[in-house]
Amino acid sequence: MDSQPIRLLPRRLAVGAAALSLLAASLFSQVASAEVNTTGLAVTDSEVTVGILHSATGTMAISETGSIQAERLAIEQINASGGVLGRQIKVIQEDGASDWPTFAEKARKLLVGDKVATVFGCWTSASRKAVLPVFEKENGLLYYPTFYEGLEQSKNVIYTGQEATQQILAGLDWVAKEKGAKTFYLLGSDYIWPRTSMKIARKHIENVLGGKVVGEEYYPLGNTQFGSLINKIKLRKPDVVFAAVVGGSNVAFYKQMKAAGVTADKQTLLTLSVTEDELLGIGGENMAGFYASMKYFQSLDNPNNSAFVEAFKAKYGKDAVIGDVTQAAYLGPWLWKAAVEKAGSFDIDKVVAASPGIELDTAPEGYVKVHDNHHLWSKTRIGEVQKDGQFKVVFESDLIEPNPFPEGYQ
């Protein structure tokens, strides 16, 4: 392994963590800021400042709140274990407010005004595309946690969610094999991720699976009227509804589906965008029996995840839930810490150079490794929605190498 082992800290280890913090501080006290920060970032001998940039308000808050919580939990745990190069992490949090120009403005403020050492943030591809020119111009570093369409690679971004080949293609292969699916109805919210994802899905359905797309629809973010769409689905009777509706629109869509009698006993549905976070608002009873293609579900049964879920609920309440992007967001601070300590520096270019090859064998999802293309090796899992708002894992792939530019899908 290239990185230091990551350990989740149960509450019973709080005293030991404090002692470890003092030990780490003494070990690194002789490493002056001038040696580990030659580019003027917000780093002192005792503290390093980072940014968190997500939508705390607006239609995307239902999805992004979990990312904020996970990033703050990881940072709290890292600080309890001694920080990064002996320095405690200070957080400046900004609200992108579900508005892409606001994301760009806040990114510039964090990088230029606050001189943060890194940023953990964004959810939608629209917000990521809005901030990307800022990060590249100012040479900042963004840890981006959301599953996305791929077709991107930047020196200034580490993508901790899955790209299309790890979610879309594997999910379609599963539903075609397990359900004998031949006809598909594609739908999503109207912005870059759903549209690009469905373009990739259509090519796979038609050119690889030999299937047929019988409908394709997109709706504005925040849309709550899906009656005409549901009527079309009932009329065309696709084998699979393949959905990428995001944010608050999910609540209206799935409640209206159930009210119209479109339930799992009559219709197979596979979503790319509903996690436990969204289910909290939708209600498991309104989606029971439908499927989601993700790399992580809260119900995963492994020691890493048990410790993570316990710590998350201890901090945010017993009723808190953890979705795919929330877990991927949690990885960001740990991967950054590992890269900084491998590089022996907070300088962006050195941290970026140190990132490929870093492994976390204590990730809640099990194991991840940073590829040269800045994406993570991960598994694809298919979960079946349960009435209690959790997922039952019905399929798990082998570890999939990330391939953000798959041949024949661009």
N, C-alpha and C positions, 0 to 999 in steps of 0.2 A: 504493500500500500504506500501511496505517496503522501497521504495526509495523516494527521494524528487521529487516533481513534476517537469517535464521538460517543459520549455517554450521556444518556438522559438521566436527570437527577430527581429521584423521588423526594418527597418532602422530608423524609427521615434523614436525608443526607445534607440537609441545609447547613447544619453546623460544620460538617466536614467540608462542604463547599466553601464556606467562609474562610476556613483555615487554608484551604487550597488556594483561594484568591490571594491571601497574604503571601503565601509561598511563591506563587507565580509572579506577583508584583516585585518581590525581592530578586527573583531570578532575572527579570527583565529590566530592573531599575538602571542597569548600567548601559542599556541600549538607548541612547539619546534619540530624540525625535529627528534630529538632523540626519541620522543614519538610516532611518526607516521611512522618511518622508522628505524627499528632495524636491517635491513639486508644489509645495504650498497648500496642501490639503489641511482640513481642520483636525489636526492631530497634535496633541501635547504629550508630555512625558507620562501623563496619567489617563488620558482620555482620547477617544477617536469618535468623531461625529459621522453618523450615517443618516440617510433619508428613507422615509417610507412614503410612497406616493400611490394611493388608491382612492377609489370613490367611496367616501364615507356617507355621501348623500346622493340622491337621484336614483334612477331606475336600476343602476348596477350595484347599489349598496347591498342588496340582498345576496349578491355573489361575492363581493369584495371584502365585506366585513370579516369573514373568516380568514382571509389572507392577512389582514392587519393583525388579527389576534395571534395567528401562528407565528408571524415574524417577530412580534413583541415577546411571545413566549420563548422562542429560540434565543433572542437577544438576552432575555432575563437569565436563561440557563447558562449561556456563554459567560455572562458577567459573573454569575455565581461560581463558575469554575475557573475564574482567573482572567477572563476577558480575552483580548486578542493582542499578542505580543506584549502582555502585561498591562494593557490599557482597557479601561472600562468603556463600553459602547454607550454613547449618548445618541438619542434619536430625535430627529426633527421630522414631524409628520405633517404632510400636506394632503389636502382633499382635491382630487381631480374632478369631483362633483359630476361624474358621468358626462363630461363635456370635453371633447378632444382638444380644442384650443387651450382650455384651462390646464390640461395635463402638460402641454408644451410649456406654458407659462410657468407652472410650478416646477417643472424639471429644470428650467433655466435658473430659477431662483435657488434651487437646492445646489446646483453645480457651480454657478457663478457667484451667487451671493453668499451661500453658506459653505461652499467648498467642501461638501461632504465627500467621504472616502469611497462611498458606494451608495446605490439606491436600490431598494427592494420595492418593486411596484408594477403597476398597470395590470389590467385584466383583459379587456378587449383588444383585438388586433388593431382596431382604430386608434385606441389610446397609445399602443406601442408604436404604431407608424407615426403618430403625431410627435412623440418624444424622441424617436430614433435620430433625426437630424441634429437635435440638440446634443444628445449624448456623443454622437460622432464628431461634431464640431468642437465640443468642449472637452473631448476625451474623458468622458465619464464612464462609469460601469454600472449597468443595470442587470439585476437578477429578475427575470420575467417568469412567473409561475404557471401561466395558463396553457393548457392544450391549445394548439393552434394549427393553421393551415400549412406551415412549413414555407418553402420557397423563399427563405430568408436566412442569412448568416451574417453576423456582424462581429467585428473584433470587440465591440463595446457592450455586447449582450451575452449573458449566460442564460440559456433557455432551460428552466428546470421542469417544465411540463413536457408533454409529448407532442411530436409533430405528426403530420397526417399519416405516414406509413405505420406509425405505432398505435394509432387509434382508429382512423377511418378504414383503412384497407383491412386491418386485422378484424375489425368489427363486422364489416361487410362479408368477409370470408366466413366468419363464424355463423352469421344468420343465414347465409346461402346454404351452408352445409347442414346446419342443425334444423332449420325450418323449411328447407327446400325452396327458398324464396327465389322467385323469378321476376316479379314486378314490384316496383318501388315508387313511393311518392316522397319527393324530397321537399323539405321546407325548412325555413330558417328566418332569423331576424335579418334586416336589410343593411348589412355592412360587410366589410371585406372578409372576415373569417367565415361566416356561413356561406357566402357566395363562392369563395374559393374552395372551401371544403366540399360543397356540392358539385362544383366543376370536377374536382378530383374523384368524387364518388361516382358521378355519371360515367366518367371514362372507365372506371374500374367495373362498374355494373355492366356496361355495354361491351367493353373490349376484353375483359378477363372472365367475368362470370357468365356472359352470354344472356344477361337479363335485359329488362326493359324499364325505362323510366316513364311512368304514366301520369306524372304531374310534378310541377316544381313551382313553389311559391315563396315569396319573401314579404316580411311585414316590418314596419318601422319599429325601432326600439320603443318600448313602452306601450305598444299596441295591446288592446284588451278585447278586441272584437274578432272572433274566429269562427263565427257561425257559418259563413259562406264556404270557408275552407273545409270545415267539418262535413258539410253537405257534399262537397266534391269527393272527399275521402270515402264517404259512405256509398257514393254513386260508382266510383271507379274500383273500389274493393281491391286495393293493392295488397300484395303479400306482406309488404313491410312499409310502414311509415318511418322514414329516416329523418330525424329531427335535430335541428340546431337552433332552436328558439332560446334566447338568453334573457337573463334578468327577470324583472317583475312580470314580463309577459307570460312566463311559464305558468304562473298561478292561474291566470285567466284561461290559458289554453287548455290545461289539463282538467280543470274543473268543468269547463264547457264540453270537453270530450266526454267526460263521465256522464254529465247531464244529458248528452245526446245519445247515450248508450254505446259509445265507442270505447269498449273496455277490453282487457287483455284476453278474455275468453273468445272474443270475436275478431280482434285485430292485433297483429304483432307490431310493436313499435320499438325502435332502437334509437335512443337519444345519445348525442355527443355532449350535451350541455346541462343535464340535470344531475347534480350531486346531492349529497345529504343536506348541504346548505340550502339549495333551492327547495328540496322536499320539505324542509321545515315550514316553508310558506305555502307550498302546494297541498301538503297533507298526503301521507303515504297511501291512504285509502283511495285517493283520486288517481293514483298511478300504479296500484298494485298489479304485478304481473308483467309490466312493461320492463324493458331492458336498457341498460346504459353501458357504453364502452368507455372505460377509464383505466388508469394504471393503479389507482388506489381506491379502496373502500374502507370506511371506518371499521367494518366487521372483520377485516383481515386478522387471522389468528396467528400471530407470531410475537415473540417477546418484545421486539422493538416497538411494535404498534401498541401493545398493551401498556407499556410505559408511557408512550406518547399520549394515548387517549386518557390515561389516568392523570397525567400532568395537565393536559388541556382542560379537562373537566374540573380539576382542582382549582384552576385559575379562573375559568369562565362559567362555572356552574354545572351541576349534574345533568342539566337538560341540553347543554351545548352539543352541537354535532360537528363532525369533521368531514369535509368533502375532498375530492381529488385535488383541486387547486389549493385548498388550504394546506394540505400535506406538502404539495410542491413548493408552496411559499415558505413553509417551515424549513425546507432544505436550504433555501437561499443563504441565510446567515451562517449556517454551518459550512457550506461549501466556500463561502467567502473567507471565513476564519481559516479553513484549511489551506486555501490558496495564499492568503497573506502570510501565514506562518511557514509555508513551503518556500515562498519568495523571500521571506525575511524583511518584507517591506510593504508599506501601504501604497506605494506608487502604482498607478493604474497599469502601466505597461508591464511592470514586473508581475503584478497579480494576474493579469491576463495570460502572460507567458507561462505562469506556474499552474494554471487551471487544468489544461488537458491532462488526463490520466488520474486525476484525483478521484478517489473512491470513498464512498460512505457505506460500510457494511452494517451500519446501525440505523439506516433510514427506516422510517415506519413502513414504507412499502417493501422493504427487504434489503435491497442493494441497488446502488446507482453508481455510475462512473461517468465522468465528464469526457466526452469525445473531443477530438481535434476540431470538430465543427461547432463546438460550444453547446451541443445538445447532450442529453443524458441517455445512456443505455437504460432501458426500462422494459417492463413486461406490460402486455395488454391483458386486461381482465374484463369479463362481462359479468355485470351484476343484475340480478332480478329484483325489482322493487318489492319490498315487503310493506304490509299495512302499517307497521310501526315506524316507517320512515327510514329504515335501514335497507341494505342490499344483501342478498344472498349471492355469493360468488359462484357462478356456474361454469366459468371457463377461465383458464390462466395460460398464457402463452409462455414460451421460452423467452429469455432476455432478447430484446430486439435492438439491433444496432440502429442508431438514428440516421435517417437519410432525408434531409430537408429538401433535396432536389431530385426526386425520383424520376427516372427516365420514362418518358411517355405520358407524364401527368401534368406537364407544365403548359 
